[in-house]
Amino acid sequence: MPATRLLIALAILALTTCALSAHDGTQLAQAGTESSPPPATPAPSPTPAQTAAPEQKLVGLAAWNKLVGNSISGTEDGKPLIEYYAPDGAAKSMLGNEISTGTWMLVGEVICFKYADDDKPECYKLEVAGDTATMYDEKGTGTRYQILKGNPKGL
């Protein structure tokens, strides 16, 4: 009976070895037999989607630093909007063909703007990811804008 168990164990081992080598494509060599090396296959190169890191979302000062000295572009009330944020605290806006000048100030994690025709400052939570800025009003409604380098409209 012990010889039968040994034969069964060897048969199971042989079947397992064959199944494993068939599954992962490796070749096993037994003592006393010759075996050719497995064919060399190049490692698959990562695709751009695999190598690109997700864009980090910035908020507060880190986000605002991406806008200072630059402009945003989008739409407001169905009109094209370009707004430039100068390093000296000036904000210049062109909504349609109307140009306005105001100021910006960072208050904690919130950016506030005060234009001449505003009764009080308008404040927004800012989030930046890549070249997109999203400003959230006090109700949590977000508006997206494209970040433009510098002051392309000369505001």
C-alpha positions as CSV (number, residue, x, y, z in Angstrom):
1,M,0.0,0.0,0.0
2,P,2.8,2.5,0.7
3,A,4.1,2.0,-2.9
4,T,0.7,2.8,-4.3
5,R,0.6,6.1,-2.3
6,L,4.0,7.0,-3.6
7,L,2.9,6.4,-7.2
8,I,-0.2,8.5,-6.7
9,A,1.8,11.3,-5.1
10,L,4.3,11.2,-8.0
11,A,1.4,11.2,-10.5
12,I,-0.2,14.2,-8.8
13,L,3.2,16.0,-8.7
14,A,3.7,15.4,-12.4
15,L,0.2,16.6,-13.3
16,T,0.6,19.7,-11.2
17,T,4.0,20.5,-12.8
18,C,2.6,20.1,-16.3
19,A,-0.4,22.2,-15.4
20,L,1.8,24.9,-14.0
21,S,4.2,25.0,-16.9
22,A,1.3,25.1,-19.4
23,H,-0.4,27.9,-17.4
24,D,2.5,30.3,-17.1
25,G,4.5,29.4,-20.2
26,T,7.6,28.3,-18.4
27,Q,9.5,25.2,-19.4
28,L,10.8,22.7,-16.8
29,A,13.8,20.6,-17.4
30,Q,14.2,17.1,-15.9
31,A,17.5,15.7,-14.9
32,G,19.1,13.8,-17.8
33,T,17.0,15.5,-20.5
34,E,18.0,18.4,-22.7
35,S,15.7,21.3,-23.0
36,S,16.0,24.4,-25.1
37,P,15.8,27.8,-23.4
38,P,12.4,29.5,-23.5
39,P,12.1,32.0,-26.4
40,A,13.0,35.6,-25.3
41,T,10.0,37.8,-25.3
42,P,10.3,41.6,-24.7
43,A,8.5,42.9,-21.7
44,P,5.4,44.8,-22.7
45,S,6.0,48.6,-22.7
46,P,3.6,50.6,-20.5
47,T,0.9,52.5,-22.4
48,P,0.6,56.3,-21.9
49,A,-2.4,55.7,-19.7
50,Q,-0.4,53.5,-17.5
51,T,2.5,56.0,-17.1
52,A,0.6,59.2,-16.8
53,A,0.0,60.1,-13.2
54,P,-3.5,61.5,-12.4
55,E,-3.5,65.3,-12.2
56,Q,-3.2,66.5,-8.7
57,K,-6.0,68.8,-7.5
58,L,-4.7,71.9,-5.8
59,V,-6.7,74.1,-3.4
60,G,-6.2,77.3,-1.4
61,L,-2.8,79.0,-1.8
62,A,-1.3,76.3,-3.9
63,A,-4.2,76.6,-6.4
64,W,-4.1,80.4,-6.3
65,N,-0.3,80.4,-7.0
66,K,-1.2,78.8,-10.4
67,L,-3.4,81.7,-11.3
68,V,-1.4,84.7,-10.1
69,G,0.2,86.4,-13.1
70,N,-2.1,84.4,-15.4
71,S,-5.6,84.6,-16.8
72,I,-8.7,82.4,-17.0
73,S,-11.0,81.9,-19.9
74,G,-14.6,80.7,-19.9
75,T,-18.2,81.9,-20.1
76,E,-20.3,83.8,-17.7
77,D,-24.0,84.7,-18.3
78,G,-23.5,83.3,-21.9
79,K,-20.7,85.8,-22.7
80,P,-17.0,85.0,-23.1
81,L,-15.0,85.9,-20.1
82,I,-11.2,86.5,-19.7
83,E,-9.9,87.5,-16.3
84,Y,-6.3,88.4,-15.5
85,Y,-4.9,88.2,-11.9
86,A,-1.9,90.5,-11.4
87,P,0.7,89.8,-8.7
88,D,0.0,93.2,-7.2
89,G,-3.6,92.2,-6.2
90,A,-5.3,93.8,-9.3
91,A,-7.9,91.8,-11.1
92,K,-8.9,92.8,-14.7
93,S,-12.0,91.2,-16.3
94,M,-13.3,91.3,-19.9
95,L,-16.9,90.0,-20.1
96,G,-18.0,90.2,-23.7
97,N,-16.6,93.7,-24.6
98,E,-16.9,95.2,-21.2
99,I,-13.7,95.6,-19.2
100,S,-13.7,96.0,-15.4
101,T,-10.9,96.5,-12.9
102,G,-11.0,95.3,-9.3
103,T,-8.9,93.6,-6.7
104,W,-8.3,90.0,-5.5
105,M,-7.5,88.8,-2.0
106,L,-6.8,85.3,-0.6
107,V,-8.7,84.8,2.7
108,G,-7.7,81.4,4.1
109,E,-8.6,78.8,1.5
110,V,-11.0,81.2,-0.3
111,I,-10.3,83.7,-3.1
112,C,-12.4,87.0,-3.0
113,F,-12.8,89.5,-5.7
114,K,-14.1,93.1,-5.4
115,Y,-15.0,95.1,-8.5
116,A,-16.1,98.7,-8.6
117,D,-19.8,97.8,-9.3
118,D,-19.9,95.1,-6.6
119,D,-21.5,96.0,-3.2
120,K,-19.4,93.4,-1.4
121,P,-16.6,91.0,-2.4
122,E,-17.6,87.7,-4.1
123,C,-15.7,84.8,-2.7
124,Y,-15.0,81.4,-4.2
125,K,-13.3,78.1,-3.2
126,L,-10.7,77.4,-5.9
127,E,-9.6,74.1,-7.2
128,V,-6.9,73.7,-9.9
129,A,-6.1,70.5,-11.9
130,G,-3.7,70.9,-14.8
131,D,-4.8,73.8,-16.9
132,T,-8.4,73.9,-15.5
133,A,-9.5,76.1,-12.6
134,T,-12.9,75.5,-11.0
135,M,-14.4,78.2,-8.8
136,Y,-17.1,77.1,-6.3
137,D,-19.6,79.8,-5.1
138,E,-21.0,79.8,-1.5
139,K,-23.8,77.4,-2.7
140,G,-21.2,74.9,-3.9
141,T,-21.9,75.5,-7.6
142,G,-18.7,75.1,-9.6
143,T,-17.7,76.9,-12.8
144,R,-14.8,75.7,-14.8
145,Y,-12.3,77.9,-16.6
146,Q,-9.2,77.3,-18.7
147,I,-6.0,78.7,-17.4
148,L,-4.1,80.8,-19.9
149,K,-0.4,81.8,-19.5
150,G,0.2,85.4,-18.7
151,N,-2.1,88.2,-19.9
152,P,-2.9,87.3,-23.6
153,K,-5.6,90.0,-23.9
154,G,-3.4,92.8,-22.5
155,L,-5.9,93.6,-19.7
